[in-house]
């Protein structure tokens, strides 16, 4: 154990002292924040003006104005200038042809006829593909206008009267086992999915670092000197745990720095300003009780607070730490075995698929669980060791308590980790000194059967 500790210390200190580690540790949150806020800024500051021509051959959404010379919207408060999306509408009753559209000042041309009014697709021409938000805004505007036209024509009633009659139903989901409580299983699955993303990224990022570290030492022949003093198993475990601690250190620092950056940005954007409802007593700023009560009664705030209160955070964080560590150790030992079996990264491709596919599949299953929280796939793959580190994060967020399959999943993960470490060690002890030969699966099988 003392030798493993020395290897862990060497792997850890060697990497955390690298300039690349220090730079990425501090620049990582800044780059992520810059990309996030930059993308939002670009999206909000889109200066494109969209001139939309609606060729309404059916006369469903447009008509002549009072002078009888120009076409305008048939309905009041339809197709008004959309200031946020910079969309301006014009109308014609006859098509102008694609060549004329190319020469026109319009960005988008939409052709409508009687078939479109009766639910057939309409043709959407564009010079430059608009964003999804712009397309959705135009689509919604046309749908509402056609609906108003059809109500007036087929039902012969005012659209305002139709709107009073029309009913939109929202389900208030209640679990029969939890009467009196709104079921938020799907929302809790999203919270669990966030935890799953962290585990997924951590395993991939630092598992590959283990593999590259082994390949580098093997290529430089440093390993020949090292294993004269330690056993291959000790070397492998020291490398796996040491690099894992490096990743954990960087992860924690990213979280701390991200929190600091978020707080600073929020304050710089006016978050420190004292609104009228905030009072200062004895140097401490507090929100008036009646204002806080009103804030908590507001829809989104109340939903968020209620959702947070229904998450079993001690269990969620506890299992996150367990699967965070267990999943990494399981996959990192396999990545170490691959690194020992090959001479360069190019040769790793044939062995990477059996390892990465289960992890990616677990991530996909987690996504499906959001749409179908009660699906059987979630329970099955939350127990399979190769997928459980990711899938279990979603399941525990939904259930909120220990279940029999969680216990089975944890035991299976520990047992599989012990087995894979033993298996990887047998490949590692032979492959670490193999040079100039591309191994096959048959060759790896022989290595696993070699007696010490």
N, C-alpha and C positions, 0 to 999 in steps of 0.2 A: 504493500500500500504506500510505503514511503517513496518508492520509485515512481509510482503513478502520480503521487502528489508533486514530485519534482517535474515530471513531464507536463502536468497540468499548468504548473507555475510558468514553465518555459513557454508553452504555447500561448498562454494568456498574456504574459508580459511582452513577448515578441510582437504580438499583433496590436495590443493597445498602445504601444509606443510608436507604431508606424505613423508617418505623416498622413497617409491616406485614411487611416482610421480616425485620427483626430479631426481632419478636414471634413470628412463625411459625417462625423458625429454632430458637428456644429452646423455644417452647411445643409445637411439632410432636411431638417425641419424648415429651414429658410427656403430651400428650393421647392419643397412641397407646398409651403404656404404661398410662395410667389406664383407657382403654377396654378394653385387653386384660385387665389384672388385675381390673378391675371386672366384666367379663363372667364371668371365671373365679370370682370371689368370689360373684357372684349365683348361678352354677350350683351351686357347692359348698354354698351356704348357703340352699338352697331349703327353706323351712319348711313346705311343703305336706304334709299327711298324706293319703295315698291309702287310702281304705277301698274294697276291691274285693270285690264280691259275685259269686261264680261260681254260676250257676244250672245245675247239673249234672243235667240230665234223663236222661242216659245212665248215671249212676252210675259213670262212668269214673275220676274223680279224687277222689271224696268218698264218705263212708259215715257211718252212725250211729256215735256213740261208744259206749263200753261201757254207758252208761246207757240207750241207745236213744232219747234225747231230742234230742240236738244232732248236727249234721253237722260232720265234721272231715275233714282230708285223709286219703285212703286210704293214702298212702305216707309212711313215716317220712322226715323231713328234706325234705319237699316243702311248699311254700307257707308256710315259716316267715317270721316278720316280717323284712322287708328293711330293716335299719336305715339303710343309706346312702341308699336311695331313699324311705324312710318308707312302705313298702307293707305293708298288713295285709289278709289274706284271710279271707273268710267264705263259707259254702256253704249252698245250698238245693237241694232236688230238684225244686221246682216254681217256675215263673215267677211273679213278683209283679205284673207289668204295669208299664207305663211311668209311670202316674200314681202308683202306690205308690213306684216308684223315685225320682221327683221329691221326694217327701216324706220319703224315707229318709235316714239319715246317710251313705249310700254315695256316693262320687264316681264310681265306675265299676261297671257291671254287664255281665257276660259270660254269654251264653246258649250252652250246649253241649247237643247231642243226639247220637244215633247217627251222623248224617251227618257231624258234626264229627269224631267219632272216626275216621271213614273218609276224612278229608282234605278235607272241605268247609269253607268259611269259617264262622267263628262270629261272632255279632252282638256288637258292642262298643259299649255305650252309655256316655256320659259326660256329666257336668254341666259340666265344664271340661276342655278338651283338654289331656291330659298331655303332657309333653315326650317326645321321641323315645326318650330313655334309659329312661324309666318304661315306655312302651309296649313297648319291646324286652325289658325285664326281665320284664314280665308274660307276654309272648308266649313267651319262653324257658321260663319256669316251667311254663306249660300244655303246651307241646310235650314237655318232658321227662316230665311226669306221664302224658300220653297214650301216649308211647312205652313207658313202664314198664308201663302197663295192657295195651297190645297185646302186649308181649313175654310177660307172664304168661298172657294169655288164649289167644293163638294159638300160641306156642312151648312153653308149659308149662314154662318154666325160670325160675330166679331171675334177677332183673335184674342182680345183681352178676356172675353167670356170663356173661350176655349182654355186659356191658361188657368182660369179659376177652376175649371172642371178637371183639367189634367192633373193626375196624381203621380208623384215620384215616391216610390217606396224604398226606404232604407231599413235593412234588417238590424235590429238590436239583438245581437246574438247572446243567448243565455244558456249556459250549460245546465242541464237538468239536475246535475249533482251539486251545482253551486247557485241555487235559486237566489235571486235578488242581486246577482253580480253580472256585469257585462263581461262577456268572454273576449279576452284580448290575446288569444293564443297566437294569432297570426302576427300581431305587433311584437309580441315577445320573441317570436321566431326571428324577426329582423334583428333584435338586440343580440340574440345568440349568434346570428350570422356574422356580426361585426367581430365577435370574439374568434369565430372560426377563421376569418380572413387573416387575423394576426398570426394564428398558429400555422396556417397554410404558408404564409410568406416566410415566417421564421424558419420552418423546416426546410423549405427550398433554398433560401439564401445561404443559411449556414451549413446545411447538409452538403451543398456543393462546395463550400469552402473546405470542408473536411476532405472531400475527394481530391480537390486541387492541391491541398497541402501534402497529402500522401504522395500524389504523382510527382510533385516538385522535389520532395526529399528522395524519392526513388530515382528520379532522373539525375539528380546531382550526386547520387551515391552516398549521401550523408547517412542514410538509414543503415548502411553496412557497419558504420562506426557505432551508431546508437544501439543496435541490437546485440552488440558484443557485451553490453552492460545490462540490458533489460530484455525481458521476454517480449515477443511480438504482441501478445495479448495486452501486456502492460502499456506498450507503446500506443496501441490502437485506442484503448480506453482513455489514456491520458490526453491523446489528441482530440478525441470526441468530446470529452468533458471540458477541456481547455477552450476549444473553439466555441462550444456552447455557452460558456461563461462570458466569452467576448461578445457574442451575439446578445446575451441577456443584458450585459452592461450597456451596450449601444442602444438596445431597445428601451431600457429604463431612462437613459439620458435623453433619447428622442421624446419620450413622453413628458419629461420634466421641461425640456426646452420648448416643446410645442405649447405646453400650458402657459409658460412665461410669455412666449411670442403672442399667443392669442390674447392674453390679458393686456399686454402693451398695445396691441393693435386696437383692441376694444376701447381702451382708455383714450388713445389718440384720435379715435373717431367720435369722441364725445361721450364715451361711457362714464366719464368721471363727472360730467356735469350734474349739478343738483337740480332736479326738477322740483316743481312747487310742492309736490307731495312728500318730498324727502326732508326730514328735519334733522338738525344736529343738536345733540344733547351731550354735554360734557366731552366734546371732541369726538363723539361717536355718531356716525351717520346712520339713521334708521328710517325705515319707511313707515308712514303712519299706518296703524292697524287696519283702519277701514279701507285704505288703499290696497294693502296686501290682500285683504279678504276679497276685494273686487278683482284683483289680478288673478287670484287663484280660482275665481268663479268663471273667468274667461275660458272659452272653449278649448283652444290649443294648449294653453298652460295647464288647465285642469286635466286634460287627457295625458299630457306628458308626466305630470306629477303622479297621476293615478297609475300609469303604466310602470313608472319607476318603483312605486310602492309595492307592486305585485311581483316584481323580480326578487327572487331569493338570492340577494347579492353575496352573502357569505358562501353559499353553496356554489353559485356561479363562478366566483373568483377562485374558490378552493379547487374545483374541478378544472378550471382553466389552467391553474398552475400545474396540477397533476398531469393533464394531457399535453400541456405546453412542454413540460420536461420529458414525459414518457414518449410522446410522439417524436420529439427531436432525437432522443437517444436511440429509438428504434430505427429511424431512417438514417441517422448519421452513421450508425454501425454498418449499414448496408452500403452507404456511399463510400465509407472507408474501405470496405472489401473490394468495391469496383476500382477505387484508386490503386489498391495494391495489385490488382490483377492486370492492369494495363500499363503501358509505357508513356502514353500521351493522351490528351483529352479527346482526340479524334477517335480513338479506339473505344471510348466509353459509350458511344451511342447505342451499340447493340445490347448493352447491359442496363441502360438507363430506363428503357421503356417499362420493363416489369416492375420497377420501383416507382416511377413517377405516375403511371396510369392509375393505380389504386388511389393515390393522393388526390389527383385531379378528379377522379370519379367521386370521391368523398366530397369534394368541393361542389361538384355538380348536384349531388344528392341534397346537399345543404340548401342550395338555391331552390330546388323543387319543394323542399319542406316548407318554405315560406308560402308557396301557393297551396300546398296540401299538407298542413301540419300533422294530420292524423294518418298519413300514408304509412303503409307497412314497411316501406323501404327505409324510413328513418329509424325504426326500431331494429331492423336487421343489421343495417350498416353502422349503427352506433355501437354494435357489439363486435363487428369485424375489426381486428386490431389495426389493419392497414388503413382503414377509413375512420375509425372511431375518434381519433384526436380532433378531426374537423367536424364530423356529424354530431358528436355528442354535445358540442357547445350549443347547437340549436335545440336539441332535445331537452337538455337540462333547463334552458331558459323557458321552454314551454311548460314543463311539468312543475318545476319549482320545488321538487322534493326528491329524495333518494328513492329509486325504484330497483326492482330485482335485476333488470337488465343493465342498469348502471353498475351495479356491483359485479355482475358477470363481465361486463365490458372492461372494468378496471383490472380484474384478475386476469383476463385474457391478454390485456395489453402488457401487464408485467411478465406473464409467462412467455408471451411471444418475444418480448424484448430480451429476456434471458436466453431464449433459444436462438434468436438472430445474432446476438452477441457471440454466442458459442460458435454458430455457423460462420459468421463473418471472420471470427478469429482464426478458424481453420483455413479459410481462404487466404487470410492476411499473412499468416506465418509462412506460407509457401510462396504466394505471389509477390511479397515484398522484395524477394531476392531474385525474381525471374526477370530476365531481360531479353529483348530481341525476339520475342515470340508472342504472337497474337493468340490469346487463349480463346477457347470455345466453351460452350456450356458443358460439353463432355469433359473437357480438361478441368473445369472448375469442380465437377463432380469427383474427379480423381483426387484433386487437392483436398477436398473435404474428407476423403476416406483415408488419407495418409495418416499413419500412426506417428506419434511424436517420438 
